[in-house]
Amino acid sequence: MINKIDHLVIITPDPQQTAKEIEEAFGLVAPPIINFGIFASAMFTFGNVNIEVLKLGEQKDFKPYLYGIAFEPTKASWDLLKDLNQKNIEHTLPIKQTTEMISWTNTMLKGLLDNVIPSNYGMHTDNRFNRGLSKIFTKLMGSNFVLKALMKDVGESMIFFCEYDKRIKDYTDYSQKIFTAFNGGKYTLKGVENVVIEKTESNTTWEALGNPSNEKSAQFQFINSDKNRLNHIILTAEKTYDNKEIMIGDVRFVIR
């Protein structure tokens, strides 16, 4: 189901400051912050994985932390629903979000991380009724009033499949060229090797979802815990850095 980990999400009350800290820590070029009104976002490229700096909701009194994962699916979003249903993985309908510049389609997942962002989870299938329902939700998501109401509670985590339009793909391709031109920044980074995830023994949803199939994708690494949450990011570089740690707020990067 997962072709690759497309991007990781760092939630922050101040995307400008967090983007600047990442730029200085890694010697990478900070992309412009795009303000969508209800949220603001900037997308760094770390080789094989993008890392999004995201302001979501109105909370201000917290440190930036690792908030979510977006997967690139192996199938188109509506074709993916059958596989998710067979694996009993709760999900939403594919909902398209559009701004003046770009559009993308999200299918949110439940059962992987604790306190996931609230949404209309259910075992939805591909039929005429649900496609109509998806169009209604898509229209509602275009309203700032509705978005503001939904953003009052953004949960502690977010995990989803994401499909981009061509403009976003062109943007990420350009970012990749910049990353390569700067030789991976001051640590000559090659990319993200693992996303380390805390997982309880009773959580079997990750096993049902499976690993990314793309050999260039970052992979999951699980550690036993009494919680289900994202722990840290492991990076690889041209040189060996003996597990050097870099903190951006409460986000821990480890360079091997």
C-alpha positions as CSV (number, residue, x, y, z in Angstrom):
1,M,0.0,0.0,0.0
2,I,2.9,2.4,0.8
3,N,5.2,3.2,-2.1
4,K,7.3,5.5,0.1
5,I,7.3,7.9,3.0
6,D,6.6,11.1,1.2
7,H,7.1,13.6,4.0
8,L,7.3,14.0,7.8
9,V,5.5,16.8,9.5
10,I,7.0,19.0,12.3
11,I,4.2,21.1,13.9
12,T,5.3,24.4,15.3
13,P,3.7,27.6,16.6
14,D,6.3,29.6,14.5
15,P,7.1,28.1,11.1
16,Q,9.4,31.0,10.2
17,Q,11.6,30.4,13.3
18,T,11.6,26.6,13.0
19,A,12.5,26.8,9.3
20,K,15.4,29.1,10.1
21,E,16.7,26.8,12.8
22,I,16.6,23.8,10.4
23,E,18.4,25.9,7.7
24,E,21.1,26.9,10.2
25,A,21.5,23.5,11.8
26,F,21.9,21.5,8.5
27,G,23.1,24.1,6.1
28,L,20.1,23.7,3.8
29,V,18.1,26.4,2.0
30,A,14.9,27.3,3.8
31,P,12.0,27.4,1.4
32,P,9.5,30.2,1.6
33,I,6.7,29.9,4.1
34,I,3.4,29.6,2.3
35,N,0.5,31.0,4.3
36,F,-2.8,29.2,3.5
37,G,-4.8,31.4,6.0
38,I,-5.8,28.6,8.4
39,F,-2.3,27.1,8.3
40,A,1.2,27.9,7.2
41,S,3.7,25.5,5.7
42,A,7.2,25.2,4.3
43,M,8.7,22.0,2.8
44,F,12.4,21.1,3.1
45,T,13.9,18.3,1.1
46,F,16.2,15.8,2.9
47,G,17.1,13.7,-0.1
48,N,14.5,10.9,-0.2
49,V,12.1,12.4,2.2
50,N,10.6,15.9,2.5
51,I,10.1,17.5,5.9
52,E,7.3,19.9,6.3
53,V,7.3,22.7,8.9
54,L,3.6,23.3,9.7
55,K,1.6,25.7,11.7
56,L,-1.8,24.2,12.4
57,G,-4.4,25.6,14.8
58,E,-4.1,28.4,17.2
59,Q,-2.0,26.9,20.1
60,K,1.2,28.8,20.7
61,D,2.7,27.5,24.0
62,F,4.5,24.4,22.8
63,K,7.9,23.4,21.3
64,P,8.0,22.1,17.7
65,Y,7.6,18.3,17.7
66,L,7.4,15.4,15.2
67,Y,3.7,15.4,14.4
68,G,2.9,13.3,11.4
69,I,3.8,11.1,8.4
70,A,2.4,11.3,4.9
71,F,2.7,8.3,2.6
72,E,2.8,8.1,-1.1
73,P,0.4,5.3,-2.0
74,T,1.0,2.5,-4.5
75,K,-2.4,3.1,-6.0
76,A,-4.7,6.0,-6.7
77,S,-6.6,7.1,-3.6
78,W,-10.0,5.5,-4.4
79,D,-8.3,2.2,-5.5
80,L,-6.5,2.2,-2.1
81,L,-9.7,2.0,-0.1
82,K,-10.3,-1.6,-0.9
83,D,-6.9,-2.6,0.5
84,L,-7.4,-0.5,3.6
85,N,-10.8,-2.1,4.2
86,Q,-9.4,-5.6,3.7
87,K,-6.7,-4.9,6.3
88,N,-9.3,-3.3,8.7
89,I,-7.5,0.0,8.8
90,E,-9.8,2.8,9.7
91,H,-9.6,5.7,7.3
92,T,-11.5,8.7,5.9
93,L,-12.8,9.2,2.4
94,P,-10.2,10.8,0.0
95,I,-10.7,14.5,0.5
96,K,-9.3,17.0,-2.0
97,Q,-8.0,20.3,-0.7
98,T,-7.4,23.2,-3.1
99,T,-5.9,26.6,-2.7
100,E,-5.4,29.2,-5.4
101,M,-2.0,27.7,-6.2
102,I,-2.0,24.0,-5.5
103,S,-4.2,21.0,-4.7
104,W,-3.7,17.7,-3.0
105,T,-5.9,14.7,-1.8
106,N,-5.6,13.3,1.7
107,T,-6.8,10.0,3.1
108,M,-6.4,10.1,6.9
109,L,-5.6,6.9,8.9
110,K,-6.5,5.9,12.4
111,G,-5.0,3.2,14.7
112,L,-1.3,3.9,14.2
113,L,-0.6,6.9,16.5
114,D,-2.3,8.1,19.7
115,N,-4.7,11.1,19.7
116,V,-4.8,11.4,15.9
117,I,-6.3,14.5,14.4
118,P,-10.1,14.2,14.6
119,S,-11.9,13.4,11.3
120,N,-14.7,11.3,9.9
121,Y,-13.1,7.9,10.2
122,G,-15.0,4.8,9.0
123,M,-14.7,1.8,6.7
124,H,-15.6,3.7,3.5
125,T,-15.7,2.0,0.2
126,D,-15.7,3.2,-3.4
127,N,-19.3,3.7,-4.4
128,R,-21.5,6.5,-5.8
129,F,-22.8,7.6,-2.4
130,N,-19.3,7.9,-0.9
131,R,-17.9,9.7,-4.0
132,G,-20.7,12.2,-3.6
133,L,-20.0,12.5,0.1
134,S,-16.3,13.1,-0.7
135,K,-17.3,15.9,-3.0
136,I,-19.4,17.5,-0.3
137,F,-16.5,17.3,2.2
138,T,-14.1,18.7,-0.4
139,K,-16.4,21.7,-0.9
140,L,-16.7,22.2,2.8
141,M,-12.9,22.1,3.2
142,G,-12.7,25.1,0.8
143,S,-14.5,27.2,3.4
144,N,-12.3,29.1,5.9
145,F,-15.2,29.0,8.4
146,V,-15.4,25.2,8.3
147,L,-11.6,24.9,8.4
148,K,-11.3,27.2,11.4
149,A,-13.9,25.1,13.2
150,L,-12.1,21.9,12.4
151,M,-8.7,23.3,13.4
152,K,-9.8,24.0,17.0
153,D,-8.6,20.4,17.9
154,V,-5.7,19.2,15.7
155,G,-4.9,16.3,18.0
156,E,-1.3,15.2,18.9
157,S,-0.6,13.5,15.6
158,M,-1.6,13.1,12.0
159,I,-1.0,10.2,9.6
160,F,-2.3,9.9,6.1
161,F,-1.9,9.0,2.4
162,C,-1.3,12.1,0.2
163,E,-1.6,12.6,-3.5
164,Y,-0.3,15.8,-5.1
165,D,-1.1,17.6,-8.2
166,K,1.6,18.2,-10.8
167,R,2.6,21.7,-9.4
168,I,3.5,20.2,-6.0
169,K,5.5,17.5,-7.7
170,D,7.4,20.1,-9.8
171,Y,8.1,22.0,-6.6
172,T,9.5,19.0,-4.8
173,D,11.6,18.0,-7.8
174,Y,13.1,21.5,-7.8
175,S,13.8,21.2,-4.1
176,Q,15.6,18.0,-4.7
177,K,17.8,19.6,-7.3
178,I,18.7,22.3,-4.7
179,F,19.5,19.7,-2.1
180,T,21.8,17.9,-4.6
181,A,23.4,21.2,-5.6
182,F,24.3,22.0,-2.0
183,N,25.6,18.4,-1.6
184,G,23.3,17.6,1.2
185,G,24.2,20.7,3.3
186,K,27.0,20.9,5.9
187,Y,26.7,17.2,6.8
188,T,26.6,16.0,3.2
189,L,23.3,14.2,4.0
190,K,22.1,11.4,1.7
191,G,18.7,11.1,3.1
192,V,16.4,9.7,5.8
193,E,17.1,6.1,6.7
194,N,14.6,5.4,9.4
195,V,11.6,7.0,11.1
196,V,11.7,5.7,14.7
197,I,8.3,5.0,16.1
198,E,7.2,4.1,19.6
199,K,4.6,1.3,19.5
200,T,2.6,-0.6,22.1
201,E,2.5,-4.4,21.9
202,S,-1.3,-4.4,21.2
203,N,-0.9,-2.1,18.2
204,T,-1.0,-4.4,15.1
205,T,-2.1,-1.7,12.6
206,W,1.4,-1.0,11.6
207,E,1.9,-4.6,10.6
208,A,-1.3,-4.5,8.7
209,L,-0.2,-1.4,6.8
210,G,3.2,-2.9,5.9
211,N,6.5,-1.4,4.9
212,P,7.2,1.0,2.1
213,S,7.9,-0.9,-1.1
214,N,10.2,1.6,-2.8
215,E,13.8,0.6,-2.0
216,K,14.8,4.3,-1.8
217,S,12.2,5.1,0.8
218,A,12.9,5.7,4.4
219,Q,11.8,2.7,6.5
220,F,10.1,2.3,9.9
221,Q,12.0,1.3,13.0
222,F,9.9,0.4,16.0
223,I,10.7,0.5,19.7
224,N,8.5,-0.9,22.5
225,S,6.6,1.6,24.5
226,D,3.4,2.3,26.4
227,K,2.5,4.9,23.8
228,N,2.1,5.1,20.0
229,R,4.0,8.1,18.8
230,L,6.8,9.3,16.5
231,N,10.1,9.3,18.3
232,H,13.0,10.6,16.1
233,I,14.5,10.7,12.6
234,I,17.7,8.8,11.6
235,L,19.7,10.5,8.7
236,T,22.5,9.1,6.7
237,A,25.4,11.1,5.3
238,E,28.5,10.7,3.1
239,K,30.7,10.7,6.2
240,T,30.2,8.9,9.5
241,Y,29.1,11.1,12.4
242,D,28.8,8.5,15.1
243,N,25.1,9.1,15.9
244,K,25.4,12.9,16.2
245,E,22.2,14.4,17.6
246,I,20.6,17.6,16.5
247,M,17.5,19.0,18.3
248,I,15.0,21.3,16.6
249,G,12.6,22.1,19.5
250,D,11.6,18.6,20.6
251,V,12.4,17.0,17.2
252,R,15.5,14.8,17.5
253,F,17.6,14.1,14.4
254,V,20.3,11.5,14.6
255,I,23.1,11.4,11.9
256,R,24.8,8.1,11.4
